[in-house]
């Protein structure tokens, strides 16, 4: 099934680059100004957006009927492996090499194995060893394992069932976060909070809401949103801007999916939209930035270590903010090379030579 929603692709780049700035440039101009600092200090919530978008896209590309076909599971898992693992492995190897060379005392064979198997999100002690952003890929791998069962056995393509279950789990997860894992709650510990943020089960609500939205989109639900997509898109965009630029309890407590319904409204409105906004976001260059966003996200930590070491060995001394911004430019450039010469060719090879799967929506989320 060929799906064309190119206007969503650039939003992946916006989320990815915001997360990079959150990690590296939040304390530098202009992101240290009052206007931008609150937004960028919460830009890590872009990971939740990734999870919602992932469920949305997967449920459109792989409808329930897909998994009734012979060999469907094999095709699905090969396509998912081809999508995320080659560049993920490159990032992991770069991170492992850096730790081995510069911080050998922190090298852990057990952590290397768990990271390679994409199970580190279940083992908090292994999260930070080689490539911290990799935790979200560990979560995504769990989503991929459960997706065929969810879409084919549980939801069975039903909009009603998927919606009820998704929002029920969303509410339970949020209640658990508020009253058990919230770091502001009396007695809560930082490690408990980190475990909650990175635990695949507690992030499942984002993915399920995305799936429910994808089923709705495939079945032509929410005609009101479809008919007035520009209005709903403006509403969702303005509300997100207000939430992310003005201090408020919703964003402060949004780590485990509180904003997932709002993210879904934004995604649905943009997917339905066929106006000037969608045409602008479908520009080939913007779509290309979205295509390379996975590399930007997953390579940021290991490349940051290597970039710093490269400058030191070259005897190049940069003012700190200049170092940060030159690294971000380098990261985008390297991600573009990685996409063109590693990520895309390997993905096409694995799909065409091993799965026999037809080319489908090439802008699928990581």
C-alpha positions in Angstrom: 0.0 0.0 0.0 1.5 3.3 -1.0 0.8 6.2 1.4 1.7 9.8 0.5 1.6 12.2 3.4 4.9 14.1 2.8 3.7 17.2 4.8 4.3 15.1 8.0 7.9 14.3 7.2 9.4 17.7 7.9 7.8 17.7 11.4 10.2 14.8 12.2 13.1 17.1 11.5 11.7 19.9 13.7 11.3 17.4 16.6 14.8 15.9 16.0 16.7 19.2 15.8 14.8 20.6 18.8 15.9 17.5 20.8 19.5 18.1 19.7 19.3 21.8 20.8 17.8 20.6 24.1 20.8 18.4 24.7 23.5 20.7 23.5 22.5 24.4 23.0 19.8 25.1 25.6 22.2 27.4 27.6 23.5 29.4 24.6 22.0 32.3 22.7 19.3 32.6 21.5 17.9 29.6 23.4 18.9 30.9 26.8 16.6 33.9 26.3 13.4 33.9 28.3 11.3 33.7 25.1 12.9 30.4 23.9 14.4 28.8 27.0 11.2 27.3 28.4 10.4 25.8 25.0 13.8 24.3 24.4 14.1 23.0 28.0 11.1 20.8 27.3 11.9 19.9 23.7 12.7 16.4 24.7 9.0 15.8 24.6 9.5 15.6 20.9 10.3 11.9 21.6 6.6 11.4 22.6 5.7 13.1 19.3 7.9 10.5 17.5 6.0 7.6 19.3 2.6 9.0 18.4 3.6 9.6 14.8 5.1 6.1 14.6 1.9 4.4 15.6 -0.1 6.7 13.2 2.1 5.8 10.2 2.4 2.1 10.9 -1.3 1.6 11.3 -1.9 3.3 7.9 0.9 1.4 6.0 0.1 -1.9 7.7 -3.7 -2.3 8.1 -5.0 -5.3 9.9 -5.7 -7.2 6.7 -1.9 -7.0 5.8 -1.1 -9.6 8.6 -3.5 -12.1 7.2 -1.3 -12.7 4.2 1.4 -15.4 4.1 4.8 -14.1 5.0 3.4 -10.8 6.3 5.2 -10.9 9.6 8.5 -11.6 8.0 8.0 -8.7 5.6 7.1 -6.4 8.4 10.0 -7.2 10.7 12.5 -7.1 7.9 11.2 -3.6 6.8 11.4 -2.4 10.4 14.9 -3.8 10.9 16.0 -2.2 7.7 14.5 1.1 8.8 16.2 1.5 12.1 19.0 -0.9 12.8 21.8 -0.2 10.3 22.3 3.5 11.4 21.5 2.6 15.0 24.3 0.0 14.9 26.7 2.6 13.4 25.8 5.0 16.2 26.3 2.3 18.9 29.7 1.3 17.5 30.8 4.9 17.4 29.7 5.3 21.0 31.4 2.1 22.1 34.7 3.0 20.4 34.6 6.4 22.0 34.1 5.0 25.5 36.8 2.4 24.9 39.3 5.0 23.8 38.5 7.8 26.3 36.6 6.3 29.2 37.6 2.7 29.3 36.7 2.3 32.9 33.0 2.8 31.9 33.1 0.1 29.2 30.6 -2.7 29.9 30.2 -5.8 27.9 26.8 -6.5 29.4 25.7 -3.0 28.4 27.1 -3.4 24.9 25.0 -6.6 24.5 21.8 -5.0 25.8 22.2 -2.0 23.6 23.0 -4.2 20.6 19.8 -6.2 21.3 17.8 -3.0 21.8 16.6 -4.0 25.3 18.4 -1.3 27.3 15.2 0.6 28.0 14.3 -2.3 30.3 17.7 -2.1 32.1 18.1 1.5 33.4 21.8 1.0 34.3 22.6 0.4 30.7 20.9 3.5 29.3 23.7 6.0 29.5 26.7 3.9 28.7 27.2 4.4 24.9 24.3 6.3 23.3 21.6 7.8 25.5 19.1 8.7 22.8 19.2 5.0 21.9 16.7 4.3 24.7 13.9 5.5 22.5 14.9 3.0 19.8 14.7 0.3 22.4 11.2 1.5 23.2 10.4 1.6 19.5 11.6 -2.0 19.0 9.2 -3.1 21.7 6.4 -1.3 19.8 7.4 -3.1 16.6 7.2 -6.4 18.3 3.7 -5.8 19.7 2.3 -3.9 16.7 1.2 -6.9 14.5 -0.5 -8.5 17.5 -2.2 -5.2 18.4 -3.4 -4.3 15.0 -4.5 -7.8 13.9 -5.6 -9.6 17.0 -6.7 -6.9 19.4 -7.9 -3.9 17.4 -8.7 -5.9 14.2 -9.0 -2.6 12.4 -11.7 -1.4 14.7 -11.8 2.4 15.2 -14.0 2.0 18.3 -11.9 -0.7 20.0 -8.6 1.0 19.3 -9.9 4.4 20.6 -11.4 3.1 23.8 -8.3 0.9 24.7 -5.8 3.6 23.7 -7.4 6.3 25.8 -8.0 3.9 28.7 -4.3 3.0 28.8 -3.4 6.7 28.3 -5.3 7.6 31.4 -3.9 4.8 33.5 -0.3 5.6 32.4 -0.8 9.3 33.2 -2.2 8.5 36.7 0.7 6.2 37.4 3.1 8.9 36.4 1.4 11.6 38.4 1.1 9.7 41.7 3.9 7.1 41.5 6.7 8.2 39.3 6.5 12.0 39.3 9.8 13.4 40.7 7.8 16.2 42.5 5.7 13.6 44.4 6.9 13.1 48.0 9.2 10.2 48.3 9.9 9.8 44.6 13.5 9.2 43.6 15.2 10.5 40.4 16.0 6.9 39.2 12.3 6.0 39.6 11.4 9.0 37.4 14.0 8.0 34.8 12.8 4.5 34.8 9.2 5.7 34.2 10.2 8.0 31.3 12.2 5.3 29.5 10.0 2.3 30.3 8.4 0.9 27.1 5.2 0.0 28.9 4.7 3.5 30.3 5.4 5.0 26.8 2.9 2.6 25.2 0.1 5.1 25.5 1.7 7.4 22.9 2.0 4.6 20.4 -1.5 3.3 21.0 -3.0 6.8 20.5 -1.1 7.0 17.3 -2.4 3.7 16.1 -6.0 4.7 17.0 -5.5 7.9 15.0 -4.0 6.0 12.0 -7.0 3.7 11.9 -9.3 6.7 12.1 -7.4 8.3 9.2 -7.5 5.1 7.1 -11.3 4.8 7.6 -12.1 8.4 6.9 -13.2 9.2 10.5 -13.3 12.7 11.9 -14.9 14.3 8.9 -15.1 17.6 10.9 -11.3 17.7 11.1 -11.0 16.7 7.5 -13.4 19.4 6.4 -11.9 22.1 8.5 -8.3 20.8 8.6 -6.7 24.3 8.4 -8.8 25.5 11.4 -7.9 22.5 13.5 -4.3 22.7 12.5 -4.2 26.3 13.5 -5.9 25.5 16.8 -3.5 22.6 17.6 -0.4 24.6 16.6 -1.4 27.7 18.6 -2.2 25.5 21.7 1.2 23.7 21.4 3.0 27.0 21.1 1.2 28.4 24.2 1.9 25.3 26.2 5.6 25.2 25.2 6.3 28.9 25.6 4.4 29.7 28.7 5.2 27.8 32.0 2.4 25.5 32.9 1.7 22.2 34.8 0.6 20.4 31.6 4.0 20.5 30.0 5.8 20.0 33.4 3.9 16.7 33.8 3.8 15.6 30.2 6.7 13.1 30.3 4.5 10.0 29.9 2.1 11.0 27.2 -0.2 13.7 28.6 0.1 15.7 25.3 -0.4 12.6 23.0 -4.0 13.5 22.1 -2.9 17.1 21.2 0.0 15.7 19.1 -2.5 13.4 17.4 -4.8 16.3 16.6 -1.9 18.1 15.1 -0.9 15.1 13.0 -4.5 14.3 11.8 -5.1 18.0 10.9 -1.9 18.2 8.9 -2.4 14.8 7.3 -5.9 15.8 6.1 -4.8 19.2 5.0 -4.4 19.8 1.3 -3.9 23.6 1.4 -1.0 25.9 1.1 0.6 24.8 4.4 0.8 21.2 3.2 2.1 22.2 -0.2 4.8 24.3 1.5 5.8 21.5 3.9 5.9 19.0 1.0 8.8 21.0 -0.6 11.5 18.5 -1.6 14.1 20.1 0.5 12.0 20.1 3.7 11.0 16.5 3.0 14.7 15.7 2.6 15.4 17.2 6.0 12.7 15.0 7.5 14.3 12.0 5.8 17.7 12.6 7.4 16.2 13.4 10.8 16.6 9.8 12.1 20.4 10.1 11.7 20.3 13.6 13.3 18.6 12.1 16.3 20.4 8.8 16.8 23.9 10.0 15.9 24.0 13.1 18.0 25.6 11.7 21.1 28.4 9.5 19.6 29.2 12.1 16.9 29.4 14.8 19.6 32.1 12.8 21.4 34.0 12.2 18.2 33.7 15.8 17.0 35.1 17.1 20.2 38.0 14.6 20.0 38.7 15.5 16.4 39.0 19.2 17.2 41.3 18.5 20.2 43.6 16.3 18.1 43.6 19.0 15.3 44.6 21.7 17.8 41.5 23.7 16.9 40.2 25.8 19.8 36.6 27.2 19.5 34.6 29.3 21.8 32.1 27.1 23.5 28.9 28.3 21.7 30.8 28.2 18.4 31.8 24.6 19.1 28.2 23.7 19.8 26.7 25.3 16.7 29.5 24.1 14.4 28.8 20.6 15.8 25.1 20.8 15.0 26.0 21.8 11.4 28.4 18.9 11.2 25.8 16.6 12.6 23.2 17.6 9.9 25.9 17.2 7.2 27.0 13.8 8.4 23.4 12.6 8.7 22.8 13.6 5.1 25.8 11.6 4.0 24.7 8.7 6.2 21.2 8.8 4.7 22.4 8.9 1.1 25.2 6.4 1.3 24.3 4.1 4.2 20.7 4.3 5.5 18.8 4.5 2.2 20.9 2.0 0.2 20.8 -0.6 3.0 17.1 -0.1 3.5 16.4 -0.7 -0.2 18.8 -3.7 -0.3 17.3 -5.4 2.7 13.7 -4.9 1.4 14.2 -5.8 -2.2 16.6 -8.7 -1.7 15.2 -10.3 1.4 11.6 -9.4 1.9 10.4 -8.9 -1.6 8.2 -6.1 -0.1 7.1 -3.4 -2.5 8.2 0.2 -1.8 5.8 1.7 0.6 5.7 5.0 2.3 9.3 6.0 2.5 8.8 8.7 5.2 8.0 6.2 8.0 9.0 7.3 11.4 12.0 5.7 13.3 
